Amino acid sequence: MFEALINREKKVAVIGLGYVGLPLALAMAKHFSVIGFDHNPERIEMLGNGLDPSQELVTDDFNGCDIEFTSNSDSLRNAHFFIIAVPTDVDDYKVPDLSHLKNASERVGAALKPGDYVVFESTVFPGCTEEDCVPVLEKSSGLKAGIDFKFGYSPERINPGDKSRPITQILKVVSGCDDASLAEIAQVYGKVIEAGIYQAPSIKVAEAAKVIENTQRDLNISLMNELAIIFDRLGIDTHQVIQTAATKWNFTPYYPGLVGGHCIGVDPYYLLFKSIETGYEPQVILSGRRVNDGMPAWIAKRLVQMLIQRDKNPGLAKVLVLGITFKENVADIRNSKVAALVQELQGYRINVHVYDPNASPNDVARAYGLTLIDQISVGYDAIIVAVGHKQFLAFKNDFFLKISNEKPILMDLKGIYKEVDEQITYWRL
């Protein structure tokens, strides 16, 4: 397979051209002939013009790439090495939603031919590839997995907003259904990934490794969030405590904050789901999720308390929230805990303005029913800096005082401001 790909006798197809799929497809297209498939025709049109809807890549990143962008499933029949990189989410009950993954598997299955390869990159629970996805491929193709076609799993490790670590500079984990497929898959990815390849001993190990990468971060942040609640009651600055503790060589500093996005806030539920399916209900993971999911409500309640302490009626208060994306310097609003915070504030009848220069107003309206303001106004009783966008780093004391009423409150959820004016009540997690 590798020789046919490198000689461009066969094509690679990447299914799903979002944060994960697009950088991979373009990196592959520097060495192979690639078909980039996405079901969204509007996205395909933008990509054809060298524009990344996610705002992660620039036009120059598209140059020198042998790639065909399409929303036509029939084009997939021209490929022989398929990479599925569609999103995996949870439903309202925190149960894994595999609908995108199964739909993509059905599309690929319809295009499968004897000798083809399928590699999954979407984050899933251990066993999902072999137990949930491969049967869809077999049913749709009429072929037998491991005999007529080979398959594997290579967990994505994209870090949105991090320009210092492009996909080629992040070590890639790969796995295969047998030794021969593992070697072939490793060779294909190895042509693209400069940081190196790690060959996992099995597909389930690779799946499990991916899901615990983010579960570990989720738990560490949940500990810091719980400590922030405790230290707030004690009148102690959490950041100062962490900085002091970090003077010991074996203390790893993590900081409190809102945990959203399509990885850390979602992946632990995949492991929870699979664990409960085996008859064991995890205690630590579930506890961490409860703490992190509860932070928007706690922060909203804390602001209400502070408003009342400063003789401000919450029902008449006007609050500015800066940032709604799931992390700094990205446009991704999926699973935004800032949106949950805004909704909690609105539950107290607080007039909330949300400003984010990176987020799409249409996406925010569709996803959360919230309206982004075009320009920051004046007369705010409190300002919540929820996301540390680089644009917000330039804001100074005079700016905050200019847009605020008397006795303003500045809630700095990211801890990015220093030496705040004494006229401003400063609070951070």
N, C-alpha and C positions, 0 to 999 in steps of 0.2 A: 504493500500500500504506500509506504513512504516514498519509494522510488518513483512510483507513478504520480504521486502528488508533486514531488520536487521537479519532475520533468513536465509538469502541467498536463499530463495525460488524463488525470482525474482531478476533480474539484473538491474543495472543502465547502461545506455549507454551515453557516452559523445562524441558528434560529433564535430570534429575540435580540433586538439591537438597542438595548437600554444601556445602563451604566456598566453592565458586565459584558454583554455581547458585542457592543460596538468597538471598544478598545481592542478586544480579542480579534474581531473580524479584520480590523485594519492592520493589526500586527501580523496576522496570518497572511494577509494580502501582500505583504512585503516579500513573501517567499513562495506563496502558492497562489493558484487561481481560486478565488473565493466567491461564493454566492451568499450575500447577506440578506436574510429573510426577516421581515416583520409584518404582522397582520395589519398594521396601521398605515394606510396609503399616505397620509399627511406626513408621517415620520419619514417614509421612504422618499418622498419628494424633497424634503429638507436635506436628507443625507445625500441625495443625488446632486444637490447644489453645494455640498461641502459644509453643511451646517449641522451641528450636533444639538438636538433639542434639549439635551441635558446640560449643555453649556460646559462640558468637561474638556472637550477637544476643540481645537481651532482648525481652520480650513487647511493649513499646511499639513496637518496630520493625515489628510486624505490624499495628499500628493504621492505619486509613485506606487499606488496600490492597485493591484489587479483584482478589482471587486465589482460585482454586479449587485445593485440593490434592487430588491423586488418584494412585492406583496402577493405575488402569484405563486401559489403552492406548486403548480406544475413545474416551475423552474427547479424545484428541489430534485426532480428526477435526473437532473444532469450532474448531481453530486454523488460522491461515494464515501466521504468522511464527514459525518454529521456531528455538530456540537450544539446541544440544546442548552440555552442560557436564558430561560424565561423566569419571571419572578415567582416566588412561592410566598404566600401570605397565610394569615390565619383568619377565620371568620369571626363573627361577633361573639362567639362562645370560646374563642381562643383554640379552636380545632384547626389543624392544618388544612389549607385549601390547596388541593393539587389540581385544580381545574385547568390552569394554564399549562401545567406540566403534562397532563394527560392529553390535552388538545394538541400540544406540540408533538407528543409521541405519536399520536394518530396521523398527523400530517407527514411526519418523517417515515412512519411505517408504510404509508401509501407510496413513498418514493424509494423504499429499500429494495436493493437488488442483492443477489448472492455475492458474498465477498465484501460487502460494505461494513463500515464501522459506525457506531453511534456512541458518543461520549456525552454524559450529562454533567452540567456545571451548577445547576440550581441547588440551593441549600435544602437538604431534606433530612429525615430521620434515618437512622441505620436500617437498612433493608429495603428502603423505598425503591431504589433503582431496580433491584431484582424482583421484588414482590409486587410493585405497583406499576412501574413504567415498562419493563420488558414485556410483560403479558400484552400490553396495549400494542407495542411494536409487532409482536408475533401475530396478534389478531388482525391488525390492519394490513400487514404485509403477506401473511400466509407462509412466512418463513420461520425456521426454527433457530432460536437464539443459541449462540455458541457453536452452531454447526453451519448454518447458512449465512449468518452475519455475526460479527463480534461487537462487544459493547464494553464500556468502562465508565468510570466516574472520576472527574477532576474538579474538586471544589474551587469555586471562584475566590479570589483574594483581592479584589479591587478595593481600593481605599479612596472613595470620592473626595475630591478637593485637595488631595495630596499630590502636588505636581512633582515632588522629589522622588516618588515611587511609582513610575509608570508600570504597566503590566509586565513589561519585559524585565523589570528589575525586582520582581517579587518571586521568590522560590515557589515552584509549582508542584503540587502533589498530584500524582496520577495513579490510577489503578485500572485493572483489566479483568475480564472474565476468565482469563487463563494466562499462562506465562507468555505465550506468543503474542497475544493481544496487548498485554502490558508493555512488552518491548516495543511493539509498533507504535502504540499511543505515546510512549515516552519519547520515541524518536521524532514524532511529528511535533509535539510540544517543545521538545528540546531544540528544534531549529529556530524557535521563536523566542523562548524564554532564556535570556542571558544569565539570570540569577541561578539557574540550575533546576534540576528535576529530582524530586523525591518519589521513589516508587513504593507506594503503600502495599502491604502484604495482601490486602483484599479490598474489595469495593466497600464492604461494611465498615472496615477500619477507616477508610478515607471519608466516608459519610459521617462517621462518629467524630472524627478529628475536626472536621469543619464545624459541626454543630457545637462542640465544646469550646472552640476558640472564642466564640461570641458569648457562650454561657458563662465562661470564666470572667470575662469583662463585665457582664451583667451583674454577677454576684459581687465583684469587687466594688462596683459603683453603688450597688444597693447598700453595702456596708457603709460606704462614705455618706450616702443619703441618710441612713439611720443615725449615724454619728452626728450629722449636721442638725437633725431634729433635736437630738439630745443636747448638743452644745449650744443650740439656740436658746433652749430653756435655761441653760446654765450661764448664758451671757458670755460665751467664749467664741472667738473667731475660729471657725473650722479650718480655714486656710492656714492660719498661724499654727494651729495644732499639727496639721499635716507637715508643714515645712519644718517644724521643730522635730517631729518624729523621724523625718527623712534624714536627719543627721546621723542616724544609725545605719550602718552599712547594709543590713539585711531587711530594711523597711522599704517597701515598694509604694511610691506615692500614687494614689488615685484621688480624683476629686469628685465631689457631688455634682449632680446636674440632672436635667431631664433626659431620659433614655428613650429615644424614638428611633426612627429609621427602619430600614428593611432587613437589618441584621440583628443587632444586639437586642432590640425590643421584640423580635419575632422568633428568632431561632430557638431560644430556650423552650418555647411551647412545643416545638417539634420533638425535642427530647422528652419533655413531660408526657406528651401524647403516647410515644412509643413505650415509655416506662410504665405508664398506667395500663397500657395494653397487656403488659407482661404480668400485671398484678401488683406492681410496687408503685406507691405514690411518693414521689420525692418530696422531702421536707425542705431541704436547704434551697433548692432551685425554686420551688414554689414560693417560699418565703421571700426570696430576693425579688421575684416578679411582683409580689404584692407591694413591697416597699416602693419599687420604681414606678409601678403603675399608679400608686397613690400620691406621688409627689405633686402633680398639678393641683390636686384638691388641697393639699397641705399648704402650698405656696399661696394659693388664692385666699385661703383662710387667714394666713399670716398677714397678707396685705390688708385685708379687712380690719384686722386687729390694729395694725399700725395707723390706718386711716382714722379709726375711731379715737385712738390715743392722741391724735393731732387735731381733734375736734372737726373732722371731716366726715360728712354723711356719705357712706358708701353708695347709697342710692342716687346721690347727686354728684358723685365723683367722676372725673374723666381721667382715664388711664391710657398711656401709650405703651404698646408692646413692640419692641424692636426685634424683628426676626421671627420667621415661622417655619423655615426649613429645618430638617432634622439635625443638621450640624452646620458649622461655619463654612462660608465660601462655596456653597453648593446651591443648586436650584431644586433639589429633591425635597418634596414635602410629604412623602409617604410616611404614614404612621407617626406624624408629628405630634409630640407631646405638648408643643406650644399651643397647638389648636385646642387640645384638651384643657390647657390652662385658661385660654381665652373663654372657652365655654363655661368653665367653672366661675370665672369672674362675672360673666354675663348672668349667671345664676343668682348673683348678689345684686343684680340690676345696675351694675357698674357700666358706664359708657366706655367701651373699649375701642381704641384705634389701633390697627395693626399695620406696621410698615415693614416691608422687606424688599430691597432693591433687586434681590436675586430671584425671588419666587414669581411664578406666573400668576397674575390675578385670576385668569380663567381657571387654572388648575385648582387654586385655593377655593374659589367659589364652587366648583364642581365637587371637590372632595369634602369640604367642610361647611359649605354654606356661609362662608365668611367673606367680607369685602376688604381688600387691601386699600389703604389710602395712598394717593399719588404723592402727596407732600405732607410732611410733618407740620402739624398745626401749633397752636399755643393754648395756654390755659389748662395744662395737665396738673393733676394733683399727685400723680405718681407715674414713674417711668420704669418699665421692666425691660432690662436688657436680657433677652432670652437666648440669643444666638450671637456668637462673637464674630460676625462678619467684619472683614477688614475695613469696610466703610464706617463701622461704628467705633472703631479704635481711635478715630480722629476726633470724636466728640469730646469737648472739654467742659469745664465747670460753667463757663459763661453761656455755652449753648444750652445746657440743662436748665440754668436759671432763667434764660430768656423765654423758654417755651413753657415754663411752669408757673403755677400759682404760688402763693406764700406757703411756707412749710412743705416744700416738695419732698417726695420720697423717691429714692433711686434704689431699685432692687436689681442688683448685679448678679444674675444667676451664673455667670461665667467667671466672675472675679477678675475682670479685665481692667478695672479702673483703680488708680492710685491717687492719693492726696486729693480726695473729694472735698469741696468747699464745705465749711461748717454750717452754712445755711441749708445744706441738703442733708436730709436724714439718709445715711447710706447703710444698706443691708446687703449681705451676700450669703450665699449658701455656705 
